[in-house]
Amino acid sequence: MRATPPNDVLADYLSEELQPGSGAAERLLALIHELHAGRMGTWEVPGDCWSVEFSPVRATIRTEHAIPGRTLHLPLEDFEEAVRAWLDFVALQRASSAS
């Protein structure tokens, strides 16, 4: 998946770190649920090329490998929506491939 800056950071994070079938997207959504519920304050999820740091209001995606020095700050709700949309996209691709 390719996108133009600043959306390239989010697009690359989703396609590189949330591999279909890995369960990573589902684990992130569960973590976001815990943040919304107030059961945790901050959390960092390291990845192969990208990491994401969560607070109760924001997700920060950063890398030193894929696009050196690039960082993207998103409201937590926007990041959650992007992960859900990614899961929908992957499911649609699988359904199309199965047809």
PABAMAR-958285 format. One record per residue (C-alpha): residue number from 1; x, y, z. Coordinates in steps of 0.1 Angstrom, whole numbers, plus 2048, in hexadecimal, padded with zeros to 3 digits. Example, Ala and Ser with C-alpha at 12.3 -4.5 7.8 and 13.67 -1.06 7.14 Angstrom:
! residues 2
1 87B 7D3 84E
2 889 7F5 847
//
This chain:
! residues 99
1 800 800 800
2 80E 822 7F7
3 803 845 802
4 811 868 801
5 81F 87A 820
6 814 87C 83C
7 7FD 85E 835
8 81A 849 82A
9 823 843 84E
10 801 835 857
11 7FE 821 836
12 821 811 83B
13 81A 80A 860
14 7FA 7F8 858
15 807 7E4 83A
16 829 7DB 849
17 821 7D5 86E
18 7FD 7C8 86D
19 801 7AA 857
20 7E1 798 84F
21 7DB 779 865
22 7F5 784 87F
23 7DC 790 898
24 7F0 7B0 89D
25 7D3 7C7 893
26 7BB 7B6 8AA
27 7D4 7B9 8C7
28 7D8 7DE 8C0
29 7B2 7E3 8C1
30 7B1 7D1 8E3
31 7CD 7E7 8F0
32 7BA 806 8E4
33 79B 7F9 8F6
34 7B0 7F7 916
35 7BC 81B 911
36 798 827 90B
37 78D 816 92A
38 7A8 827 93F
39 7BA 807 949
40 7DB 813 93C
41 7ED 834 937
42 806 82F 91B
43 813 812 907
44 82D 80C 8EC
45 82A 7F1 8D2
46 84B 7EA 8C0
47 84A 7DB 89D
48 863 7D0 883
49 866 7F2 872
50 84C 807 884
51 842 80D 8A8
52 823 81D 8B5
53 820 82E 8D7
54 7FD 832 8E6
55 7F0 84B 900
56 7CB 84D 909
57 7C7 868 8EE
58 7E1 863 8D4
59 7F4 849 8BF
60 817 852 8B3
61 826 83D 897
62 84B 83F 892
63 868 82F 87F
64 88D 831 87B
65 88E 816 861
66 872 818 846
67 872 83E 842
68 88E 84B 859
69 882 864 873
70 85D 864 868
71 843 867 883
72 81E 86B 881
73 807 876 89E
74 7E2 86C 89C
75 7C5 86F 8B4
76 7C0 84D 8C3
77 79D 84A 8B3
78 7AB 851 890
79 7C6 836 895
80 7AB 81E 8A1
81 796 826 883
82 7B3 820 86B
83 7BB 7FE 87B
84 796 7F4 878
85 796 7FF 854
86 7B6 7EB 84D
87 7A5 7CC 85B
88 787 7D2 844
89 79E 7D7 827
90 7B0 7B6 82E
91 790 7A3 832
92 783 7B1 811
93 7A4 7A7 7FF
94 7A1 784 80D
95 77C 782 802
96 786 78E 7DF
97 7A2 774 7DD
98 78B 758 7E8
99 772 760 7CD
//
